[in-house]
Amino acid sequence: MTASMTFTGGGWVIDNETEKRSPIIDAHYHIFPRLGSQHEGIDPELRLRFWQYHAREWNNFWRKTDGSHTSEPFLAFDSDDIDDMPDVDFRLTDYGQAEITVEGVDYVLQLFPPNLVNNEAPPERMVAEMNLAGVDMGVLQCDHVYGDLSAFFGEAMAIHPDRFIGLGQIWEPEADDEGRLSNLESSIVEHGNKGLYFSVEPLSVLKMDASINDPRFDGLWSLVECLGIPIFWYIDDRTVDRIGMFQRRVAELEAWVKKHPDVASVITHGLVPAAIIHEIGIPDDVVRLLEHPFMHAEILFPAKWPDYPFSEGQRQLRHLRDRVGAVKLLWGSDSPFGTSTWSTYRQALDFIRLHCDFLSQEEKDLILGGNAARLFNIE
């Protein structure tokens, strides 16, 4: 496929008159108010500590005084206990950055693109990004580090109709709490969100050795079935035994699907975490999950492989297509986070839109939006 492009004087944009056979829907998108400003969901102090835990494997820092780079793993620790994290005064600042202090020296960590001046991604900025790339809608995933943004998503969807699809969340360690369940229901019924984002990471952070099939979650799954919403699964605990815990979660999800065969699901972040995909690839047991009728996968290969147009990612995409069909795959970008180090937003899209010659046009249409449209009943 060769997209029709028009030179506008300031650059090349997708020709608005180009016929599109289906909408382009980014299955992994973000909007958020200033990081650290959120008070809904979990305690703000815990959220800040969760940010540090979330970044435990990052080793890309610059000394604040002179910009000299260091790959010292300041945030690493050989434990899964959040109380064992190094005391570095982790704090969120501006321009997509966080800062730490080690032995009296301040260091900067670039979490998001530097153009997030106030460490925020307002809806208007993210709509403009979609417009330039030719993306119609974005599915708003929401980890706990951002806060509970149910109302924020609802307002954005009201102001920008047909541009965003919000996902609700629940604090997984307290998923059996009636108040938490009520908040999730309000997120869907009152604020108009269309699915649930479920992460296993908080279970490990709070040292809860709980399977997703634990009876404590039965009420949550019943509510999901009652609401008729899909689940977007984050199954990476970020523990020291990254591979072992991932394999455990895959087995749990296999058992869960058999109990709840009619609930539509999406495994997020490109199926296998970037930290381990180079060691284990995409195991057969992960692919077998996608053979269940209502299980899908988010394609996020720019996060896994450098060098556009991501030839190794294309090879794995072809493997998935051959095994389970294009009908099971949804393209996602993780913007604006993904555009900080992986690629530009357009490249994240164009590696499928302009490359992947093994895909037919119909298959590209499905991956780039048709499957997401079906998942959320969008005509």
KAZIPE-V325515 format. One record per run of one state. SS is the DSSP state (2 for helix, 1 for strand, 0 for the rest). FROM is the first residue (numbers start at 1). TO is the last residue. If there is no record, write none. Layout:
[[SS,FROM,TO] [SS,FROM,TO]]
//
This chain:
[[0,1,4] [1,5,7] [0,8,11] [1,12,14] [0,15,24] [1,25,29] [0,30,31] [1,32,32] [0,33,43] [2,44,54] [0,55,60] [1,61,63] [0,64,68] [1,69,70] [0,71,81] [2,82,84] [0,85,90] [1,91,92] [0,93,96] [1,97,102] [0,103,104] [1,105,110] [0,111,120] [1,121,121] [0,122,122] [2,123,133] [0,134,136] [1,137,140] [0,141,143] [2,144,146] [0,147,149] [2,150,159] [0,160,163] [1,164,169] [0,170,171] [2,172,174] [0,175,177] [2,178,189] [0,190,194] [1,195,199] [0,200,200] [2,201,205] [0,206,214] [2,215,227] [0,228,229] [1,230,234] [0,235,241] [2,242,259] [0,260,264] [1,265,267] [0,268,273] [2,274,280] [0,281,283] [2,284,289] [0,290,294] [1,295,299] [0,300,300] [2,301,303] [0,304,310] [2,311,324] [0,325,325] [2,326,328] [1,329,331] [0,332,334] [1,335,335] [0,336,337] [2,338,340] [0,341,344] [2,345,353] [0,354,360] [2,361,375] [0,376,379]]
//
